[in-house]
């Protein structure tokens, strides 16, 4: 029986490379020859055995994957189809993308947009999907490029934040980027940010139920007091998309922004996102994400480097998008 290499978290320390066989593949009706994955902060934690990312052991790490269909029992997919899989518990409850072969349910697959290369889909990954879901939610909430004012993006130097900055700027919005790292401002300016606010300004609670109006929309990747402050500073009837909680899961806020200003708080989920919305988001990413800017912030590394890269990304030493070449594993 043919074997393939995979980076496996056994629950007793950092993940280790193993040789797996078809008998180790999970249930599913589509088997994929994985060509690319990506490395996010969440991947770093899983590989290092930190946090509570992995919920079942042993587990192949990697929250994203892109590759070609190797075999299929589904009428929707044929051998050779190029596909993308993100979310649905990859690397948490279902084996993920750090393996040369993977098997998943057919309903998890998204067909690669024709205008994107397969490696570009992993430069986008879950981070880009989440950013676009935020933009779609803001648009549904009434945001249009002809409205005067600034859109705030918190955690702007992170994966979701930086891609949200690039998309919003490409669509014609004036973007204010919030970051605690002044050295990232030039990077964010290249992505399209025009103004900056230190994250400390949003992390302090004013103690007031409402603050002066500043934002026509918000993409928040932080949560906690930062999200509460952003909501209190949002203009009447405008939308706030919330997709992260690195700054805390509690929301220290009164109902005043909602019942006095009609602010819309929109929750974003990229894990169990319904397939039609997921497909729409990928279509919009293919048309609205500036690929030249994406390329300038993307680097490529091989799968055997992931354990060392995991330490660096958790320590905040990696900026931009990191695509992992799974099929070019070095023996």
Backbone bond lengths (Angstrom), bond angles and torsions (degrees), N, CA, C in turn:
res aa  C-N    CA-C-N  psi(-1)  N-CA   C-N-CA  omega(-1)  CA-C   N-CA-C  phi
1 X - - - 1.472 - - 1.523 109.28 -
2 X 1.329 117.11 128.34 1.461 121.58 -176.97 1.520 110.70 -63.27
3 X 1.340 115.68 145.73 1.461 120.20 179.62 1.526 110.11 -113.19
4 X 1.305 114.83 162.22 1.459 120.41 176.16 1.526 108.05 -142.68
5 X 1.337 115.10 155.65 1.458 120.68 -177.62 1.521 110.63 -90.23
6 X 1.340 115.58 145.03 1.451 121.43 -178.99 1.523 109.30 -150.89
7 X 1.312 115.74 150.65 1.464 122.18 175.82 1.527 107.32 -98.41
8 X 1.333 116.31 111.97 1.464 122.13 -167.82 1.520 110.98 -115.69
9 X 1.330 116.01 131.34 1.454 123.23 174.20 1.529 108.12 -95.38
10 X 1.340 115.82 115.83 1.468 120.66 -177.10 1.522 112.73 -97.18
11 X 1.345 116.74 -5.63 1.457 119.79 177.81 1.506 113.97 90.57
12 X 1.336 118.26 8.17 1.462 121.22 -177.92 1.525 111.95 -124.45
13 X 1.327 115.73 32.37 1.460 119.80 -179.01 1.515 110.25 132.10
14 X 1.324 117.86 -159.68 1.470 121.00 179.45 1.527 111.55 -61.54
15 X 1.331 115.92 152.13 1.464 121.38 177.84 1.524 110.10 -65.19
16 X 1.337 115.94 151.56 1.456 121.74 -179.59 1.522 109.74 -130.44
17 X 1.333 115.97 151.97 1.458 120.55 177.27 1.519 110.41 -75.39
18 X 1.344 114.88 139.00 1.456 121.60 178.34 1.527 109.45 -137.01
19 X 1.317 115.46 159.25 1.451 122.08 170.67 1.532 107.64 -96.40
20 X 1.331 117.39 120.60 1.458 122.64 -179.86 1.525 109.26 -113.55
21 X 1.319 115.48 162.93 1.464 121.59 177.42 1.522 109.23 -123.84
22 X 1.327 116.58 177.71 1.458 120.92 178.18 1.525 111.95 -57.61
23 X 1.319 116.35 -29.83 1.460 119.72 179.39 1.526 111.60 -65.50
24 X 1.338 117.15 -20.65 1.466 121.06 -179.88 1.523 112.68 -89.04
25 X 1.342 116.88 -10.56 1.466 119.17 -179.23 1.519 110.03 -70.93
26 X 1.338 117.56 146.28 1.463 121.14 -178.40 1.522 112.03 -76.04
27 X 1.339 115.41 178.46 1.458 120.74 175.67 1.528 109.66 -67.14
28 X 1.328 115.88 150.75 1.459 121.79 179.26 1.510 109.44 157.28
29 X 1.329 116.01 163.57 1.462 118.79 -177.55 1.519 113.29 -110.22
30 X 1.341 117.62 4.94 1.465 121.37 177.06 1.526 109.24 -133.40
31 X 1.330 115.97 125.90 1.458 121.21 175.66 1.527 108.17 -104.25
32 X 1.325 115.94 132.32 1.461 122.47 -173.16 1.526 110.34 -117.11
33 X 1.326 115.90 133.85 1.462 121.29 167.75 1.528 106.18 -83.88
34 X 1.328 116.61 105.40 1.463 121.40 -173.16 1.526 109.53 -76.43
35 X 1.315 115.63 128.08 1.468 120.32 177.74 1.519 112.18 -106.12
36 X 1.326 117.17 -37.12 1.461 120.27 -176.91 1.526 110.56 -139.38
37 X 1.322 114.22 151.75 1.458 121.86 167.74 1.527 105.85 -138.02
38 X 1.306 116.89 -162.17 1.457 120.20 179.06 1.513 108.29 -145.73
39 X 1.321 117.07 170.73 1.459 120.91 177.37 1.516 108.81 -125.26
40 X 1.338 115.66 113.98 1.452 123.50 176.17 1.530 109.28 -109.94
41 X 1.317 115.88 170.75 1.472 120.82 176.15 1.526 110.61 -55.71
42 X 1.329 116.19 -42.19 1.458 121.44 179.53 1.524 111.01 -62.20
43 X 1.336 117.13 -38.57 1.465 120.77 175.88 1.519 110.63 -62.03
44 X 1.323 115.41 -42.28 1.455 119.41 -179.82 1.520 112.28 -58.48
45 X 1.329 115.77 -44.84 1.464 120.14 178.32 1.527 111.23 -61.60
46 X 1.342 116.41 -43.92 1.467 120.37 -178.88 1.521 111.44 -63.48
47 X 1.331 116.77 -44.56 1.460 120.83 -178.73 1.526 111.17 -64.17
48 X 1.322 116.34 -38.28 1.461 120.42 -178.56 1.522 112.77 -81.30
49 X 1.324 117.09 -9.33 1.462 120.36 -178.65 1.509 113.20 77.29
50 X 1.325 116.46 27.38 1.461 121.26 -179.88 1.526 110.22 -107.40
51 X 1.322 115.51 162.28 1.458 119.43 -179.40 1.518 110.48 67.48
52 X 1.304 114.89 -166.08 1.467 120.33 179.76 1.524 109.05 -124.16
53 X 1.332 115.13 54.69 1.460 120.97 -177.83 1.527 110.40 -79.77
54 X 1.318 115.99 -55.56 1.466 121.49 -178.09 1.525 109.17 -78.90
55 X 1.315 116.15 129.73 1.466 120.65 -177.01 1.523 113.19 -111.66
56 X 1.330 115.59 -5.19 1.456 119.21 179.84 1.525 108.35 -147.75
57 X 1.314 116.81 138.03 1.464 121.27 -176.21 1.528 110.33 -123.37
58 X 1.338 116.69 150.56 1.469 127.79 -8.77 1.517 110.69 -71.26
59 X 1.334 116.77 156.76 1.463 120.89 -175.04 1.522 111.03 -139.87
60 X 1.327 116.65 128.24 1.463 121.03 171.29 1.523 107.99 -73.33
61 X 1.315 117.38 125.94 1.469 121.77 -177.36 1.533 110.79 -78.32
62 X 1.346 115.08 173.75 1.465 121.25 177.83 1.512 112.18 106.64
63 X 1.343 117.57 104.89 1.467 120.54 -173.83 1.527 113.02 -80.87
64 X 1.345 117.83 -11.85 1.468 121.57 -179.32 1.522 109.80 -130.74
65 X 1.331 116.00 155.74 1.464 119.41 171.40 1.520 109.90 -155.69
66 X 1.328 114.27 152.91 1.458 121.84 174.23 1.518 107.57 -142.18
67 X 1.327 116.10 140.03 1.449 119.19 -178.91 1.512 111.50 -174.68
68 X 1.325 115.48 -160.71 1.460 121.08 179.96 1.524 109.63 -117.53
69 X 1.325 114.79 144.97 1.457 120.11 179.12 1.522 109.05 -66.55
70 X 1.315 116.08 125.35 1.460 122.31 179.13 1.524 110.95 -93.50
71 X 1.326 116.19 -39.56 1.463 121.75 175.74 1.517 108.68 -155.85
72 X 1.332 116.50 151.41 1.459 120.46 -175.17 1.526 111.11 -149.49
73 X 1.333 114.81 136.34 1.458 120.74 171.18 1.525 110.62 -102.03
74 X 1.340 116.09 7.41 1.459 122.01 179.52 1.525 109.82 -102.23
75 X 1.318 116.59 137.75 1.462 120.79 178.71 1.526 112.27 -69.70
76 X 1.334 117.47 -14.60 1.461 121.71 -178.49 1.522 113.05 -78.62
77 X 1.341 117.02 -21.31 1.455 119.61 -171.27 1.516 110.43 -129.56
78 X 1.344 114.28 139.81 1.455 120.71 -179.29 1.524 110.11 -121.54
79 X 1.316 115.15 158.18 1.459 120.79 176.52 1.534 109.98 -55.47
80 X 1.315 115.55 130.49 1.459 120.72 179.82 1.508 114.69 97.88
81 X 1.331 118.71 -14.37 1.463 120.73 177.05 1.529 109.85 -60.54
82 X 1.327 116.07 136.71 1.466 120.59 177.24 1.520 109.09 -92.18
83 X 1.336 116.01 125.89 1.461 120.65 -170.53 1.524 111.38 -134.70
84 X 1.341 114.11 161.35 1.458 122.82 178.49 1.520 107.77 -129.01
85 X 1.327 116.46 138.50 1.459 121.50 174.98 1.519 108.47 -131.44
86 X 1.327 116.49 124.60 1.463 122.35 174.66 1.520 108.12 -136.39
87 X 1.328 116.13 151.66 1.457 119.96 177.13 1.514 113.22 74.86
88 X 1.334 115.56 -152.41 1.465 123.53 178.81 1.527 112.80 57.97
89 X 1.319 117.53 25.08 1.451 120.50 175.89 1.508 115.74 82.73
90 X 1.350 118.16 12.87 1.468 119.44 175.41 1.528 109.49 -56.55
91 X 1.325 116.27 132.28 1.456 124.54 179.59 1.532 112.67 75.24
92 X 1.331 117.07 -0.14 1.461 121.21 177.24 1.523 110.48 -114.20
93 X 1.341 115.42 -62.36 1.461 121.04 179.18 1.527 112.25 -117.66
94 X 1.339 116.68 -9.44 1.459 121.80 179.74 1.522 108.72 -134.65
95 X 1.339 118.94 135.47 1.467 120.66 -179.26 1.525 112.78 -52.14
96 X 1.332 115.40 141.61 1.457 120.47 -170.52 1.511 115.81 -107.74
97 X 1.346 114.94 -151.24 1.453 121.75 -165.20 1.507 117.46 -89.75
98 X 1.340 118.79 -4.82 1.462 119.35 179.23 1.524 109.99 -86.86
99 X 1.317 116.28 56.06 1.458 123.51 177.66 1.515 108.07 -150.48
100 X 1.315 116.76 147.44 1.458 120.23 -177.91 1.526 112.14 -71.34
101 X 1.307 117.30 -19.97 1.469 121.96 175.37 1.521 108.07 -138.82
102 X 1.347 115.17 144.65 1.462 119.60 177.24 1.520 109.41 -147.50
103 X 1.331 115.78 152.65 1.464 120.99 178.89 1.520 108.88 -124.08
104 X 1.349 116.44 134.12 1.460 121.85 -177.36 1.524 109.71 -142.03
105 X 1.331 117.71 162.61 1.466 120.86 171.42 1.524 110.69 -65.31
106 X 1.300 117.16 142.15 1.465 121.34 -175.33 1.519 112.89 -62.27
107 X 1.340 117.02 -28.78 1.471 119.48 -177.86 1.527 112.92 -73.48
108 X 1.319 117.84 -4.67 1.464 120.83 176.08 1.523 112.08 -87.61
109 X 1.316 117.88 -13.98 1.461 121.09 -171.74 1.525 112.31 -82.06
110 X 1.319 114.85 142.79 1.460 122.73 169.70 1.525 107.26 -119.66
111 X 1.316 116.72 132.30 1.457 120.23 178.57 1.528 109.71 -70.08
112 X 1.306 115.84 135.19 1.468 119.97 178.79 1.519 110.14 -58.65
113 X 1.343 118.61 127.27 1.464 120.05 175.10 1.528 110.78 -57.63
114 X 1.313 116.55 138.85 1.465 121.43 -174.44 1.520 112.73 -59.83
115 X 1.319 117.43 -31.51 1.465 120.41 -175.52 1.525 113.09 -84.39
116 X 1.329 117.77 -2.11 1.458 121.32 179.02 1.525 110.48 -109.91
117 X 1.322 115.84 143.81 1.453 120.55 169.24 1.527 108.32 -80.05
118 X 1.326 115.85 157.51 1.455 119.41 -175.81 1.529 111.51 -61.07
119 X 1.331 117.69 -39.60 1.462 119.59 179.52 1.529 111.64 -67.37
120 X 1.347 117.17 -29.97 1.461 119.84 178.25 1.522 112.00 -65.59
121 X 1.324 116.59 -31.33 1.471 118.32 179.24 1.520 110.76 -64.38
122 X 1.335 117.69 -29.32 1.458 119.70 178.18 1.528 111.90 -86.18
123 X 1.323 117.93 -21.46 1.461 119.66 168.80 1.529 109.17 -65.98
124 X 1.322 115.76 -28.41 1.463 121.89 176.15 1.533 109.61 -83.57
125 X 1.321 117.32 -61.29 1.456 123.14 174.89 1.516 115.07 56.20
126 X 1.326 114.95 -161.79 1.464 120.87 178.96 1.517 111.65 -59.86
127 X 1.346 116.52 -35.72 1.465 119.91 -179.68 1.525 111.05 -60.55
128 X 1.335 116.42 -47.99 1.459 119.87 179.64 1.505 112.64 -68.07
129 X 1.334 116.71 -38.39 1.468 120.24 176.76 1.515 110.03 -60.09
130 X 1.334 116.76 -45.28 1.465 120.63 179.28 1.518 111.17 -62.15
131 X 1.333 116.55 -43.41 1.462 120.15 179.12 1.521 111.10 -60.10
132 X 1.338 117.33 -43.41 1.457 119.78 -179.75 1.524 111.36 -69.61
133 X 1.313 118.59 -36.02 1.466 120.41 175.64 1.529 110.22 -61.57
134 X 1.327 116.66 -36.42 1.470 119.91 174.97 1.522 110.97 -62.75
135 X 1.329 116.45 -45.64 1.469 120.51 -179.65 1.522 110.84 -62.99
136 X 1.321 117.35 -43.16 1.471 121.05 177.90 1.519 110.87 -60.41
137 X 1.332 116.68 -41.03 1.464 120.35 179.32 1.523 111.13 -66.12
138 X 1.331 116.70 -40.63 1.472 119.96 178.01 1.521 110.83 -63.31
139 X 1.329 116.35 -40.79 1.469 119.89 178.21 1.527 110.61 -64.27
140 X 1.317 116.95 -41.57 1.464 120.62 177.49 1.522 110.37 -63.76
141 X 1.335 115.93 -29.51 1.452 121.08 178.12 1.518 113.80 -81.61
142 X 1.345 117.47 2.67 1.457 121.12 173.72 1.508 116.34 108.12
143 X 1.335 118.22 1.52 1.461 119.97 -179.42 1.523 110.57 -72.42
144 X 1.325 115.81 130.62 1.465 122.29 176.18 1.527 108.98 -137.28
145 X 1.342 117.67 150.88 1.467 120.37 -176.42 1.525 114.58 -63.53
146 X 1.336 117.33 -18.70 1.464 118.50 -177.24 1.528 113.03 -81.89
147 X 1.330 117.58 -4.31 1.464 119.92 178.74 1.520 109.55 -81.98
148 X 1.315 116.68 131.57 1.459 121.99 -179.06 1.524 110.23 -77.30
149 X 1.318 115.96 135.38 1.456 120.32 177.77 1.511 111.52 136.90
150 X 1.330 115.91 177.04 1.457 122.11 -174.80 1.522 111.71 -105.96
151 X 1.330 114.98 144.24 1.458 122.29 171.23 1.522 107.41 -100.22
152 X 1.320 116.79 126.34 1.461 122.03 -179.86 1.521 109.96 -90.96
153 X 1.334 116.63 134.58 1.461 122.67 171.18 1.515 107.62 -121.32
154 X 1.333 117.57 117.43 1.465 120.86 178.20 1.525 109.53 -92.99
155 X 1.338 115.29 156.42 1.460 118.72 -174.94 1.513 110.72 57.99
156 X 1.317 116.03 39.81 1.466 121.31 -167.26 1.518 113.84 -66.79
157 X 1.317 118.59 -23.19 1.462 119.99 -178.71 1.524 112.58 -84.72
158 X 1.335 117.65 -7.40 1.452 121.57 178.60 1.514 111.98 -79.05
159 X 1.340 116.20 179.80 1.457 120.86 -176.47 1.510 113.26 -61.15
160 X 1.334 117.65 -53.28 1.464 121.25 -179.97 1.522 110.13 -67.09
161 X 1.324 116.22 -46.44 1.454 120.13 -176.91 1.511 113.46 -60.43
162 X 1.330 117.53 -45.41 1.461 120.21 -177.11 1.522 111.45 -65.96
163 X 1.323 117.27 -38.44 1.461 119.71 178.45 1.526 111.05 -71.95
164 X 1.330 117.43 -33.37 1.466 120.13 174.71 1.522 110.58 -63.95
165 X 1.328 117.15 -41.47 1.469 121.08 176.46 1.526 110.13 -58.01
166 X 1.330 116.96 -47.52 1.472 121.29 -177.33 1.518 111.69 -63.43
167 X 1.330 116.99 -43.48 1.471 120.75 -178.44 1.522 110.67 -66.92
168 X 1.324 116.75 -48.49 1.469 120.78 -177.46 1.526 111.12 -62.80
169 X 1.335 117.28 -41.33 1.458 119.95 178.52 1.518 110.76 -64.94
170 X 1.333 117.16 -39.99 1.465 121.15 178.59 1.523 111.32 -62.93
171 X 1.331 116.53 -33.03 1.465 121.08 179.97 1.529 113.00 -80.35
172 X 1.328 116.81 -4.70 1.452 120.08 174.30 1.511 115.99 102.72
173 X 1.333 118.45 11.30 1.464 120.98 -179.45 1.519 110.55 -89.15
174 X 1.321 115.54 151.70 1.462 121.33 171.20 1.517 107.65 -86.30
175 X 1.326 116.40 118.25 1.461 121.66 -170.66 1.526 110.64 -108.94
176 X 1.326 115.29 127.30 1.464 121.95 170.20 1.513 108.29 -102.64
177 X 1.318 116.40 122.62 1.455 121.85 -176.95 1.522 110.09 -100.90
178 X 1.331 115.85 129.87 1.459 121.30 176.09 1.519 108.91 -102.24
179 X 1.326 116.04 125.41 1.464 121.32 179.10 1.517 109.19 -152.48
180 X 1.317 115.86 151.28 1.454 120.04 176.58 1.506 112.54 -98.05
181 X 1.329 116.09 5.67 1.465 120.51 -177.90 1.536 109.59 -118.44
182 X 1.323 117.63 98.11 1.475 120.30 -178.23 1.521 112.85 -56.61
183 X 1.334 117.68 -27.95 1.469 120.34 -177.44 1.526 112.17 -68.52
184 X 1.347 118.23 -12.40 1.464 120.91 179.65 1.529 112.41 -91.84
185 X 1.326 117.44 -3.31 1.466 118.97 -174.31 1.527 112.70 -63.61
186 X 1.314 117.84 -39.48 1.455 119.40 179.98 1.524 110.41 -65.25
187 X 1.323 115.86 -40.98 1.473 121.72 175.60 1.522 110.74 -58.33
188 X 1.330 117.03 -45.46 1.462 121.12 -179.94 1.528 111.43 -70.21
189 X 1.317 116.74 -33.07 1.466 119.90 176.80 1.533 109.99 -64.48
190 X 1.329 116.67 -38.33 1.462 120.60 177.60 1.534 111.07 -64.78
191 X 1.331 116.68 -30.24 1.462 120.61 177.97 1.528 112.27 -78.35
192 X 1.340 117.37 -15.07 1.453 120.23 176.14 1.506 116.29 125.52
193 X 1.331 118.73 -2.70 1.464 120.19 177.47 1.528 109.83 -66.27
194 X 1.335 115.59 140.03 1.461 119.94 -179.72 1.523 112.69 -110.12
195 X 1.330 116.58 -22.68 1.461 121.33 -179.53 1.525 109.14 -137.45
196 X 1.354 115.26 160.95 1.456 119.90 -176.48 1.526 110.18 -136.40
197 X 1.328 115.35 149.61 1.448 121.95 175.29 1.521 107.12 -139.59
198 X 1.324 116.22 131.76 1.458 119.56 179.85 1.522 109.55 -68.02
199 X 1.313 115.91 139.41 1.468 119.49 -176.04 1.517 112.32 -61.12
200 X 1.345 117.68 -23.81 1.464 120.69 179.99 1.522 111.68 -63.99
201 X 1.341 117.08 -28.63 1.461 120.26 179.15 1.521 112.23 -67.44
202 X 1.317 115.82 -28.92 1.463 119.94 179.67 1.520 111.78 -93.21
203 X 1.316 117.53 -18.77 1.462 121.59 -175.96 1.521 113.08 -83.72
204 X 1.339 116.98 -6.82 1.464 120.81 178.90 1.523 109.98 -101.35
205 X 1.323 116.18 127.66 1.463 121.91 179.60 1.520 109.31 -78.73
206 X 1.319 116.51 123.02 1.469 120.93 -179.47 1.530 112.15 -71.26
207 X 1.336 116.44 -18.66 1.455 120.17 -176.99 1.512 113.10 82.88
208 X 1.334 116.94 -3.54 1.465 121.03 179.05 1.528 109.74 -97.87
209 X 1.333 117.63 150.36 1.472 119.46 177.95 1.517 112.67 -71.32
210 X 1.341 117.27 -25.32 1.460 122.82 178.29 1.526 109.06 -140.25
211 X 1.326 116.40 143.89 1.461 121.89 174.88 1.530 109.15 -114.68
212 X 1.313 116.09 174.76 1.460 120.39 178.41 1.527 110.02 -60.01
213 X 1.323 116.75 143.21 1.462 121.82 -177.07 1.524 110.90 -74.39
214 X 1.333 115.33 130.60 1.463 119.78 -177.41 1.535 113.16 -132.33
215 X 1.337 118.76 -30.93 1.458 121.21 -167.15 1.526 112.42 -119.31
216 X 1.338 115.61 136.91 1.471 119.40 175.33 1.532 110.56 -88.62
217 X 1.334 116.46 -10.63 1.462 122.42 175.18 1.517 107.74 -170.71
218 X 1.330 115.48 160.05 1.469 120.98 -179.34 1.525 109.41 -139.63
219 X 1.342 115.83 137.04 1.462 122.42 164.11 1.521 105.59 -110.65
220 X 1.332 117.04 112.41 1.460 120.74 -176.95 1.512 110.60 -110.73
221 X 1.332 116.24 122.75 1.463 122.01 177.88 1.518 111.86 -108.63
222 X 1.327 117.39 6.40 1.467 121.82 -169.46 1.526 113.03 -108.06
223 X 1.340 116.67 -48.26 1.455 120.44 -176.32 1.520 112.35 81.94
224 X 1.337 115.94 -167.00 1.456 121.57 176.15 1.517 113.45 59.33
225 X 1.326 115.51 -143.70 1.466 121.29 -177.64 1.521 111.56 -63.60
226 X 1.329 117.11 -33.65 1.465 120.24 178.66 1.522 110.87 -59.04
227 X 1.319 116.93 -46.36 1.460 120.80 177.75 1.519 110.87 -64.21
228 X 1.317 117.13 -43.29 1.470 120.91 -179.77 1.525 110.68 -60.05
229 X 1.333 117.39 -44.59 1.467 121.02 179.49 1.522 110.84 -64.29
230 X 1.320 116.97 -43.31 1.465 120.41 179.45 1.523 110.92 -60.31
231 X 1.325 116.94 -42.12 1.466 120.76 178.67 1.517 110.57 -62.12
232 X 1.326 116.94 -43.38 1.472 120.78 -178.69 1.525 112.01 -66.46
233 X 1.339 117.19 -18.34 1.466 121.19 -179.02 1.529 112.65 -103.07
234 X 1.329 117.42 7.66 1.463 120.90 -176.73 1.518 111.17 -87.54
235 X 1.331 115.81 141.80 1.462 121.86 -179.31 1.530 111.96 -65.07
236 X 1.308 114.75 164.22 1.466 122.12 -177.80 1.536 111.65 -56.72
237 X 1.340 115.71 129.90 1.455 122.38 173.73 1.518 115.21 71.68
238 X 1.320 117.61 6.53 1.467 120.09 -173.80 1.536 112.21 -91.07
239 X 1.345 117.09 157.53 1.464 121.27 -173.49 1.525 114.36 -94.62
240 X 1.333 114.57 148.47 1.463 123.24 174.84 1.523 107.32 -127.85
241 X 1.333 116.96 120.93 1.467 121.90 178.61 1.517 108.80 -100.60
242 X 1.336 116.41 122.01 1.463 121.91 -177.68 1.524 109.66 -111.59
243 X 1.349 116.51 126.07 1.468 119.40 -175.85 1.517 113.73 -136.57
244 X 1.339 119.07 6.61 1.460 119.67 -178.12 1.514 112.46 -148.50
245 X 1.334 115.67 166.29 1.473 119.27 -179.47 1.529 111.53 -146.02
246 X 1.338 117.28 30.67 1.467 119.55 178.91 1.524 111.16 -63.75
247 X 1.333 117.11 -22.97 1.455 121.00 178.43 1.511 113.12 -94.49
248 X 1.317 116.93 5.85 1.467 120.91 178.82 1.509 111.72 127.03
249 X 1.318 115.25 146.92 1.468 120.30 179.67 1.515 113.35 -94.78
250 X 1.322 117.53 -9.55 1.460 121.09 176.67 1.530 109.36 -83.05
251 X 1.336 116.10 148.78 1.465 120.88 179.62 1.527 108.91 -120.15
252 X 1.345 117.34 95.09 1.469 121.45 -177.58 1.526 111.53 -77.83
253 X 1.315 115.49 85.62 1.459 120.47 -168.81 1.519 110.12 -152.58
254 X 1.335 115.64 144.53 1.466 120.49 171.83 1.527 109.01 -87.08
255 X 1.312 117.44 175.20 1.463 121.41 178.77 1.528 111.98 -81.52
256 X 1.326 118.10 -3.23 1.459 121.15 -172.70 1.528 114.85 -56.74
257 X 1.353 119.75 -43.16 1.470 117.48 178.92 1.528 113.17 -60.43
258 X 1.326 116.77 -26.27 1.460 120.59 -177.23 1.522 112.05 -86.60
259 X 1.339 117.05 -38.29 1.474 118.57 -175.68 1.523 112.92 -96.72
260 X 1.322 117.94 -14.83 1.470 121.25 177.29 1.524 111.01 -100.53
261 X 1.331 116.42 -41.72 1.467 120.28 -178.01 1.529 113.17 -107.49
262 X 1.294 118.08 -8.30 1.464 119.70 179.12 1.517 113.75 65.78
263 X 1.325 116.65 28.56 1.465 120.44 177.92 1.531 109.32 -63.27
264 X 1.334 116.31 139.69 1.461 122.31 179.48 1.528 109.67 -101.94
265 X 1.325 117.02 120.61 1.459 121.46 175.47 1.522 108.22 -101.32
266 X 1.330 116.51 117.88 1.457 122.89 -172.16 1.524 109.83 -116.71
267 X 1.323 116.71 116.82 1.459 121.32 179.38 1.519 111.25 -82.32
268 X 1.332 116.87 137.69 1.467 122.54 -176.72 1.530 109.83 -116.53
269 X 1.326 116.47 126.41 1.463 122.28 177.43 1.519 109.50 -125.68
270 X 1.322 116.30 117.42 1.473 120.91 179.58 1.517 112.18 -99.68
271 X 1.335 117.63 -1.12 1.466 120.74 -175.82 1.524 111.29 -86.41
272 X 1.327 117.00 -53.82 1.459 121.43 -178.94 1.526 112.02 -105.76
273 X 1.319 116.06 18.37 1.468 121.63 -179.69 1.529 111.09 -50.69
274 X 1.342 118.71 130.45 1.465 121.26 -179.13 1.527 111.92 -58.12
275 X 1.316 116.18 147.41 1.460 121.22 -174.62 1.530 113.15 -57.90
276 X 1.350 121.44 -44.93 1.472 119.62 179.87 1.524 112.96 -58.17
277 X 1.339 117.01 -41.74 1.461 120.15 178.27 1.522 110.35 -69.12
278 X 1.312 117.42 -38.08 1.458 122.57 177.88 1.538 110.42 -61.54
279 X 1.335 116.25 -44.58 1.469 120.31 179.13 1.521 111.12 -65.47
280 X 1.340 117.28 -39.95 1.462 120.72 177.36 1.524 110.22 -62.17
281 X 1.325 116.91 -42.60 1.461 120.35 -179.78 1.527 110.92 -61.51
282 X 1.334 117.39 -41.66 1.462 119.90 178.75 1.526 111.70 -67.65
283 X 1.324 117.59 -35.44 1.461 120.42 175.55 1.527 110.58 -62.85
284 X 1.324 115.90 -43.26 1.462 120.03 179.56 1.531 111.15 -68.85
285 X 1.321 117.45 -36.99 1.459 119.62 176.43 1.528 110.76 -60.42
286 X 1.328 115.93 -40.53 1.464 120.44 -179.47 1.522 111.68 -64.36
287 X 1.343 117.39 -29.49 1.463 120.40 -176.29 1.523 113.61 -100.23
288 X 1.342 117.87 -28.60 1.466 120.50 -169.68 1.518 115.22 -110.86
289 X 1.320 118.10 -13.15 1.457 119.62 177.73 1.526 109.13 -86.68
290 X 1.329 118.10 123.67 1.473 120.19 -179.73 1.529 110.38 -69.62
291 X 1.331 116.55 106.57 1.457 121.17 -172.44 1.526 112.73 -67.20
292 X 1.324 116.57 -30.22 1.467 118.89 178.14 1.528 110.42 -64.48
293 X 1.328 116.54 -40.97 1.465 120.21 177.53 1.527 110.43 -68.18
294 X 1.335 115.91 -38.37 1.465 119.54 177.35 1.522 110.01 -60.46
295 X 1.328 116.49 -45.80 1.463 120.75 -178.67 1.524 111.80 -61.69
296 X 1.318 116.57 -36.57 1.468 120.30 -177.21 1.517 112.26 -70.04
297 X 1.321 117.50 -18.25 1.462 121.14 -178.88 1.525 112.17 -108.27
298 X 1.342 117.70 6.82 1.466 121.68 -174.65 1.524 111.08 -109.30
299 X 1.323 115.66 136.18 1.465 121.42 172.95 1.521 108.81 -126.64
300 X 1.329 115.89 159.95 1.460 122.43 -174.62 1.517 110.26 -121.47
301 X 1.317 116.41 133.64 1.453 121.93 176.51 1.528 109.28 -137.92
302 X 1.336 116.26 164.76 1.461 121.32 -177.71 1.525 111.18 -93.57
303 X 1.310 114.98 159.25 1.461 121.15 -174.86 1.519 112.32 -59.05
304 X 1.337 117.65 -35.71 1.459 118.87 -177.24 1.523 113.12 -68.76
305 X 1.342 117.21 -9.79 1.463 121.18 178.40 1.523 112.86 -91.59
306 X 1.323 117.73 -8.15 1.460 121.12 -172.94 1.530 113.50 -58.83
307 X 1.343 121.12 -43.65 1.469 118.65 180.00 1.526 113.55 -56.06
308 X 1.344 117.82 -39.83 1.465 120.45 178.43 1.535 110.90 -73.61
309 X 1.330 116.32 -38.88 1.464 119.91 179.47 1.524 111.67 -66.36
310 X 1.333 116.77 -29.69 1.464 120.45 179.56 1.523 110.92 -60.09
311 X 1.321 116.72 -42.15 1.471 120.72 177.42 1.517 110.49 -60.59
312 X 1.318 116.74 -43.19 1.460 120.85 -176.29 1.527 112.36 -67.79
313 X 1.352 117.07 -40.13 1.459 118.05 -176.91 1.521 110.86 -72.15
314 X 1.325 117.37 -34.44 1.467 120.45 178.15 1.526 110.67 -68.36
315 X 1.339 116.50 -31.61 1.458 120.74 178.82 1.531 112.58 -85.51
316 X 1.339 117.44 4.63 1.457 121.30 176.57 1.514 114.29 75.66
317 X 1.322 116.87 24.28 1.457 120.88 -176.90 1.522 113.93 -95.52
318 X 1.327 117.16 0.63 1.464 120.91 -179.77 1.527 109.20 -116.88
319 X 1.320 115.71 128.87 1.460 121.72 178.52 1.514 108.74 -117.44
320 X 1.318 116.13 143.37 1.450 119.98 179.15 1.516 111.71 88.22
321 X 1.328 116.20 -167.62 1.460 122.21 -175.46 1.523 110.71 -97.72
322 X 1.315 115.81 141.68 1.457 121.46 -177.65 1.522 108.68 -124.19
323 X 1.335 116.39 112.26 1.464 122.41 178.04 1.516 108.70 -94.73
324 X 1.340 115.28 133.45 1.459 121.23 -179.89 1.526 109.33 -103.72
325 X 1.340 115.63 122.95 1.466 121.29 177.80 1.520 108.38 -84.17
326 X 1.310 115.82 99.38 1.455 121.51 -175.03 1.519 111.19 -75.40
327 X 1.328 117.67 -43.47 1.457 121.05 -174.82 1.519 113.38 -74.98
328 X 1.328 117.60 -8.45 1.457 121.13 178.61 1.520 110.75 -105.23
329 X 1.315 115.01 33.25 1.467 120.44 178.73 1.527 110.21 -54.93
330 X 1.315 116.16 134.70 1.458 120.87 179.32 1.520 109.58 -88.08
331 X 1.309 117.74 123.60 1.458 121.55 -178.99 1.528 110.65 -70.97
